Amino acid sequence: MGIAVMLLMVISILFAVIVNQRKKNQHRTAMEKLREQQQNQLIEAAVRSEETERHRIAETLHDEVGAILSSAKLHLLGIKAQQLDDRDQKLHEKGRELLNDVIQKVRGISHNLHSNILKEFGLNEAIRHFIRKITQDTIINATTALDDNYQTKNPENDISIYRMVQELVNNILKYANASELIISSTLENGGLNLILFHNGDGLRQEQFEELRYQKEGLGLKNIQNRVILLKGTIHFTSGTEGYRINIHVPVKSTTNE
């Protein structure tokens, strides 16, 4: 009788320990999910805030700075250059060329910051337009091979993908000393695979993981934040022919019928 009571007590204690441990594990899992959810909410808020600020700056450049520059151009054109001597005519012409250049650059910056073309024509056309514009008159040969079957019902995700491509291409142009750039995409198995290949100097995965935590790696940190927000992956690899950046993003998409 005593042994039975002791066994019952031991079993009860073990059962209580197991139940308690299970509750602890459930609580730990719930806390981890809560922390992950809070982290994702903070990242999403930061990304949305950045995009709102981009649009504000783009509109200011287009509506205010652009208008002032256009007005300055009209005043400059109002000067009768024929009445100027040779020296002043050359200065007048140079000033007009510089002003035209600044107006074009302000428009280009405004368009890059704003995502209207993406919302109107989709991700693929926005990437093609960006690549044509940014690599024009440069030594780099840039081509795109994008899967036209890709469409999306979530334009906010497209904006994040587009911003990642912008940041990565800008880094390649600034630091890689590449002469060839190829951007390709495929839509398969419910995901978008985007590849940026170049034949210059590039990052390896361990360098990316290290740099994104440093102050000078803010652009890389922004890329990682967008990857987390999209629940995707990014991987940097190097080979004998060049460097490759693989981005995979799970998407809810439709195909052209």
C-alpha positions as CSV (number, residue, x, y, z in Angstrom):
1,M,0.0,0.0,0.0
2,G,2.8,2.3,1.0
3,I,4.7,1.5,-2.2
4,A,1.6,2.2,-4.3
5,V,1.1,5.6,-2.6
6,M,4.8,6.4,-3.2
7,L,4.6,5.4,-6.9
8,L,1.5,7.5,-7.2
9,M,3.2,10.5,-5.7
10,V,6.3,10.0,-8.0
11,I,4.0,9.8,-11.0
12,S,2.1,12.9,-9.9
13,I,5.4,14.8,-9.4
14,L,6.7,13.7,-12.8
15,F,3.4,14.6,-14.4
16,A,3.5,18.0,-12.7
17,V,7.1,18.6,-13.9
18,I,6.2,17.6,-17.5
19,V,3.2,19.8,-17.5
20,N,5.2,22.7,-16.0
21,Q,8.0,22.2,-18.6
22,R,5.4,22.1,-21.4
23,K,3.9,25.4,-20.2
24,K,7.4,26.9,-20.0
25,N,8.1,25.8,-23.5
26,Q,4.8,27.2,-24.7
27,H,5.4,30.5,-23.0
28,R,8.9,30.7,-24.5
29,T,7.6,29.9,-27.9
30,A,4.9,32.6,-27.5
31,M,7.4,35.1,-26.3
32,E,9.7,34.4,-29.3
33,K,6.8,34.8,-31.7
34,L,5.8,38.0,-30.0
35,R,9.4,39.4,-30.3
36,E,9.5,38.3,-33.9
37,Q,6.2,40.0,-34.6
38,Q,7.3,43.2,-32.8
39,Q,10.6,43.2,-34.8
40,N,8.7,42.8,-38.0
41,Q,6.3,45.6,-37.1
42,L,9.3,47.9,-36.3
43,I,11.0,47.0,-39.6
44,E,7.7,47.5,-41.5
45,A,7.2,50.9,-39.8
46,A,10.8,51.9,-40.7
47,V,10.4,50.8,-44.3
48,R,7.0,52.6,-44.7
49,S,8.5,55.7,-43.1
50,E,11.4,55.7,-45.5
51,E,9.1,55.3,-48.5
52,T,6.9,58.2,-47.3
53,E,10.0,60.4,-46.9
54,R,11.2,59.4,-50.4
55,H,7.9,60.5,-51.8
56,R,7.9,63.8,-49.9
57,I,11.4,64.6,-51.1
58,A,10.5,63.6,-54.7
59,E,7.5,65.9,-54.7
60,T,9.5,68.8,-53.2
61,L,12.2,68.3,-55.9
62,H,9.6,68.1,-58.7
63,D,7.2,70.8,-57.5
64,E,9.4,73.4,-55.8
65,V,13.0,73.0,-56.8
66,G,12.0,72.0,-60.4
67,A,9.8,75.0,-60.7
68,I,12.5,77.4,-59.4
69,L,15.0,76.0,-61.8
70,S,12.6,76.2,-64.7
71,S,11.9,79.9,-63.8
72,A,15.6,80.6,-63.6
73,K,16.0,79.0,-67.1
74,L,13.3,81.3,-68.5
75,H,15.0,84.4,-67.0
76,L,18.3,83.3,-68.5
77,L,16.7,82.7,-71.9
78,G,15.3,86.2,-71.6
79,I,18.8,87.7,-71.9
80,K,19.5,88.8,-75.5
81,A,22.7,86.9,-76.1
82,Q,23.3,88.6,-79.4
83,Q,23.9,91.8,-77.5
84,L,26.7,90.3,-75.4
85,D,30.3,90.3,-76.3
86,D,32.1,87.0,-77.2
87,R,33.2,86.3,-73.6
88,D,29.7,86.9,-72.1
89,Q,28.0,84.9,-74.9
90,K,30.2,81.9,-73.9
91,L,29.4,82.4,-70.3
92,H,25.7,82.6,-71.1
93,E,25.8,79.5,-73.2
94,K,27.7,77.6,-70.5
95,G,25.3,78.7,-67.8
96,R,22.3,77.5,-69.9
97,E,24.0,74.1,-70.4
98,L,24.7,73.7,-66.7
99,L,21.1,74.7,-65.8
100,N,19.7,72.2,-68.3
101,D,21.9,69.6,-66.8
102,V,20.7,70.4,-63.3
103,I,17.1,70.3,-64.3
104,Q,17.5,66.9,-65.9
105,K,19.3,65.5,-62.8
106,V,16.7,66.9,-60.5
107,R,14.0,65.2,-62.6
108,G,15.9,62.0,-62.6
109,I,16.4,62.0,-58.8
110,S,12.7,62.8,-58.4
111,H,11.6,59.9,-60.6
112,N,14.0,57.5,-58.8
113,L,12.7,58.5,-55.4
114,H,9.1,58.2,-56.5
115,S,7.5,54.9,-57.3
116,N,4.8,56.0,-59.7
117,I,6.2,54.1,-62.7
118,L,6.3,51.0,-60.6
119,K,2.6,51.4,-59.6
120,E,1.5,52.2,-63.1
121,F,3.6,49.7,-65.2
122,G,4.7,47.0,-62.6
123,L,8.0,45.8,-61.2
124,N,9.6,44.6,-64.4
125,E,9.1,47.8,-66.4
126,A,10.3,49.9,-63.4
127,I,13.5,47.9,-63.2
128,R,14.1,48.1,-66.9
129,H,13.5,51.9,-66.9
130,F,15.8,52.3,-63.9
131,I,18.6,50.3,-65.5
132,R,18.4,52.1,-68.8
133,K,18.5,55.5,-67.0
134,I,21.3,54.8,-64.5
135,T,23.6,53.0,-66.9
136,Q,23.2,55.4,-69.8
137,D,26.5,57.0,-70.9
138,T,28.5,54.7,-68.6
139,I,31.1,52.0,-69.5
140,I,29.0,49.2,-68.0
141,N,26.9,47.0,-70.4
142,A,23.7,46.3,-68.6
143,T,21.0,43.9,-69.7
144,T,17.8,42.6,-68.2
145,A,16.0,39.2,-68.7
146,L,12.9,39.5,-66.5
147,D,10.0,37.0,-66.3
148,D,7.0,38.8,-67.8
149,N,4.7,36.2,-66.2
150,Y,5.3,37.9,-62.9
151,Q,2.5,40.0,-61.5
152,T,1.5,40.7,-58.0
153,K,-1.5,41.8,-55.9
154,N,0.8,43.5,-53.3
155,P,2.4,46.6,-54.8
156,E,4.0,47.4,-51.4
157,N,6.1,44.2,-51.8
158,D,7.1,45.3,-55.3
159,I,8.3,48.6,-53.9
160,S,10.6,46.8,-51.4
161,I,12.0,44.5,-54.2
162,Y,12.5,47.6,-56.4
163,R,14.3,49.5,-53.7
164,M,16.6,46.5,-53.1
165,V,17.5,46.4,-56.8
166,Q,18.2,50.1,-56.8
167,E,20.5,49.9,-53.8
168,L,22.4,46.9,-55.1
169,V,22.8,48.3,-58.6
170,N,24.0,51.7,-57.1
171,N,26.6,49.8,-55.0
172,I,27.8,47.8,-58.1
173,L,28.2,51.0,-60.1
174,K,30.1,52.7,-57.2
175,Y,32.4,50.0,-56.0
176,A,32.5,47.0,-58.3
177,N,34.4,48.4,-61.3
178,A,32.3,46.1,-63.5
179,S,31.9,46.2,-67.2
180,E,28.9,43.8,-67.4
181,L,25.7,43.7,-65.4
182,I,22.8,41.2,-66.0
183,I,19.6,41.3,-64.0
184,S,17.3,38.3,-64.5
185,S,14.2,36.9,-62.8
186,T,12.1,33.7,-62.8
187,L,8.7,33.0,-61.3
188,E,8.4,29.5,-60.0
189,N,7.0,27.5,-57.1
190,G,5.2,30.5,-55.7
191,G,8.3,32.6,-55.4
192,L,10.2,35.2,-57.4
193,N,13.9,34.5,-58.0
194,L,15.9,37.6,-58.8
195,I,19.6,37.4,-59.8
196,L,22.0,40.2,-60.2
197,F,25.3,39.1,-61.9
198,H,28.3,41.3,-62.6
199,N,31.9,40.7,-63.5
200,G,33.5,43.2,-61.1
201,D,34.5,43.1,-57.5
202,G,31.7,42.0,-55.2
203,L,30.8,40.9,-51.7
204,R,30.7,37.5,-50.3
205,Q,28.0,36.4,-47.9
206,E,30.2,36.6,-44.8
207,Q,31.2,40.2,-45.8
208,F,27.5,41.2,-46.3
209,E,26.7,39.7,-42.8
210,E,29.5,41.7,-41.3
211,L,29.0,45.0,-43.1
212,R,25.3,45.3,-42.5
213,Y,25.9,45.8,-38.8
214,Q,28.4,48.6,-39.3
215,K,27.5,52.3,-39.6
216,E,28.8,52.6,-43.1
217,G,26.7,49.7,-44.2
218,L,23.3,51.5,-43.8
219,G,22.3,50.6,-47.4
220,L,23.0,46.9,-46.7
221,K,21.0,47.1,-43.5
222,N,18.1,48.6,-45.4
223,I,18.3,45.7,-47.9
224,Q,18.3,43.1,-45.0
225,N,15.3,44.8,-43.4
226,R,13.3,44.6,-46.6
227,V,14.3,40.9,-47.0
228,I,13.0,40.2,-43.5
229,L,9.8,42.2,-44.2
230,L,9.3,40.1,-47.4
231,K,10.1,36.8,-45.6
232,G,12.7,36.2,-48.3
233,T,16.4,35.4,-48.6
234,I,19.4,37.1,-50.1
235,H,22.7,35.4,-50.8
236,F,26.0,36.6,-52.2
237,T,28.3,34.2,-54.1
238,S,31.5,34.5,-56.1
239,G,32.8,32.4,-59.0
240,T,35.4,32.5,-61.7
241,E,33.2,34.6,-64.0
242,G,32.0,37.1,-61.5
243,Y,29.7,37.8,-58.6
244,R,26.1,36.8,-58.2
245,I,23.4,38.1,-55.9
246,N,20.4,35.8,-55.4
247,I,17.2,37.2,-54.0
248,H,14.2,34.9,-53.3
249,V,10.9,36.3,-52.3
250,P,7.7,34.2,-51.7
251,V,4.9,35.9,-53.6
252,K,1.2,35.5,-54.1
253,S,1.1,36.1,-57.9
254,T,-1.0,35.5,-60.9
255,T,0.1,34.6,-64.4
256,N,-1.1,36.0,-67.7
257,E,-3.9,34.0,-69.1
